[in-house]
Every structure is written in C-alpha cells, then in structure tokens.
Amino acid sequence: MTIRIISFGYGHGPTPTADLVFDLRALLRNPFHNPELKHRTGLDQEVYDHVMATPGAERLAFNAVATARGLAEDTGADVTIAWGCTGGRHRSVGLARASYELLRAVGDEATIEHRDVDQALLPAGVHNREPGRA
C-alpha cells in the first residue's frame, strides 16, 4: 500500500481527486504576506519552518498521516492525501512535505507531488480575501 500526497493551489485549478482533502487557507499563516518568503516555496527550508511553526500545523500533519495509515491498513488500498492552499506554493507544500517525512520515518511507502509549486504567484487580492490569519 502506498500513501500518495499532493499539494495544490485552489487558485490554479480544481481540487485533485483524493481520499482526504485539507484546506489550509483559514488555518495556517500565509508566507505570501511576508516579503522575505513570498517568492519562495514550501520546498525552501525557511518557508517550511514558517509554516510548521504555525500553531496546529504539526498536529494536523500527524493526524492526517495517522488517518491515512489507518485507512490504508483497514482497506488494503492506496490512500491519497491532498493539501490545498490559495496558490499551492507555501502552506500546502509545507504540510505535504511534513506528511511525507512522517510516513518515510516509519518506513511507509509514500509518493509526493507538488502540482502547483511552479505556478506564478496569484494576485494579492486573492490572498487578502481568504479567511484566517496572515
């Protein structure tokens, strides 16, 4: 059994087909609003650290992985986790990375895909309309 992890941006296309979908737009601080991080991605350590330092981020990654592992074990099927944020470059990439690292740390088979990490930044107005904290 393999757990597939996808990061994506709601502003770049439809939600991918997945067993578990997490919308991070209202939950986590958005590095887009930090001028030093805006043009980086969750693949960069500074952005990853910023995202994972947000209260609740580590718990969310851990619980998503626990749920996915349980589903895979109970059903014998592959399970897909999709992490979404506005642009698919910061928060979703960070949580996808954290999930992947947790799975690999316990020896589980996992794949990771960052669907929109290379897409252009979305206009600031799109980010300003999202709920939650900056």
Secondary structure as GFF3:
##gff-version 3
##sequence-region A 1 134
A	DSSP	beta_strand	2	9	.	.	.	ID=ss1
A	DSSP	three_ten_helix	10	12	.	.	.	ID=ss2
A	DSSP	beta_strand	20	23	.	.	.	ID=ss3
A	DSSP	three_ten_helix	31	33	.	.	.	ID=ss4
A	DSSP	alpha_helix	45	52	.	.	.	ID=ss5
A	DSSP	alpha_helix	57	75	.	.	.	ID=ss6
A	DSSP	beta_strand	79	85	.	.	.	ID=ss7
A	DSSP	alpha_helix	91	105	.	.	.	ID=ss8
A	DSSP	beta_strand	109	114	.	.	.	ID=ss9
A	DSSP	alpha_helix	124	128	.	.	.	ID=ss10
###
